[in-house]
Amino acid sequence: MNNKELLQLTATYGSPLYVYDTEEIISQYNSITKAFANVKNVKINYAVKALSNINILKVFKQLKSGLDTVSIQEVKLGLLAGFDPKDIIFTPNGVSIEEIEEVANLGVQINIDNLSILELFGQKHPTIPVCIRINPHVMAGGNSKISVGHIDSKFGISIHQVPHIQRVVENTRMHINGIHMHTGSDILDIDTFILATEILFNTAKHFNALEFIDFGSGFKVPYKEGDISTDINQLGKQLSKRFNEFCKEYGKELTIMFEPGKFLVSKSGSFLAKVNVIKQTTSTVFASVDSGFNHLIRPMMYNSYHHITNISNPKGKERYYSVVGYICETDTFASNRRISEIKEDDILCFHNAGAYCFSMASNYNSRYRPAEVMLHQGQEYLIRKRETFDDILKNQEIIDFS
Ligand SMILES: *Cc1c(COP(=O)(O)O)cnc(C)c1O
């Protein structure tokens, strides 16, 4: 998408606006399948929570992807998008047994991440196949909010509790058809990932009726120049070889699974916001946009970097700005950032805004959530309307206290 096209879209649909180019999604998806071409059975389950618009899910359906879901609502979105329940895996954390049962009844593969529900589920439904989420305790990266496989993490059943899992399986005679790990987003080098996969292979040997091993995600994408990204081809080369060897040892052709979110959709997205005010203070120049952490919270929540360009004046002289929002709260998108000269009414583009951006948006300050546009095979589609005042009031009961 070039600047002119993006400007045209804000002229048509207003700001702030999310735009997704499916060409990027398709190319990222194909890069994974290509990297694992030497494994016979490969299944990519797109992690819905990264970007959950139903039309994006339909694009994944066309690609023959499966889905990784974390709530029954995501499962229902997937079914509505036309996915076969068999192509959906449910990997929640801390949800009730009732929700897990409801999802299992829909025919979706469930993945259990704690011993108490595993035991209960096994007693009640010994014939329903279950995948187990293992915590291999590999410290994936520097940011503890997004590395979920380490020792203090709430996710998964500890690798040290495998004997306990085995006892539960023996006692209940339940059917374990898969094992899973998801160590987090910040895998900085392939060796760390491979280390975790070895732990999972070792665990897999304890279960004799597996159909798949799910290595979760952890695929990193660059957000700024110099960022490390996962070398998918190298990972594919190393892990494919090891996986094929393991299948021989195990005596069965298993399916290798992954569930990337960010890797698949991050780059496809651009977030466009209009500059309302330029404010020169004694220390900096603020550019305030018609948005805030109600629409894009990653910089504030995770200290994430999003590259920002001024698409209204891309060739202007570069100056330093603090880009902030219009929320009554500190909502700094970027400080001391070099951006080509900004005037009021210019449109700023936040890059890599496909993953965990719209899906984390809220109505804070009673603002509307933005519209979403998808560019797909040469066509543009409004895939979500901007909210209106009715959306703000929806579900509020207006009570007459007189
Ligand atoms: C969020 C999540 C993912 C996707 O993680 P990314 O960093 O977006 O690739 C995969 N698996 C599970 C279980 C998740 O919760």
The ligand as an ORCA input file, in Angstrom:
! r2SCAN-3c Opt
* xyz 0 1
  C      -1.470    -15.557     21.590
  C      -1.173    -16.941     21.300
  C      -0.513    -17.298     20.132
  C      -0.024    -16.309     19.108
  O       1.112    -15.626     19.533
  P       1.878    -14.627     18.534
  O       2.934    -14.048     19.344
  O       0.899    -13.612     18.087
  O       2.366    -15.416     17.397
  C      -0.307    -18.638     19.911
  N      -0.711    -19.570     20.797
  C      -1.357    -19.249     21.930
  C      -1.788    -20.314     22.848
  C      -1.602    -17.933     22.231
  O      -2.220    -17.621     23.369
*
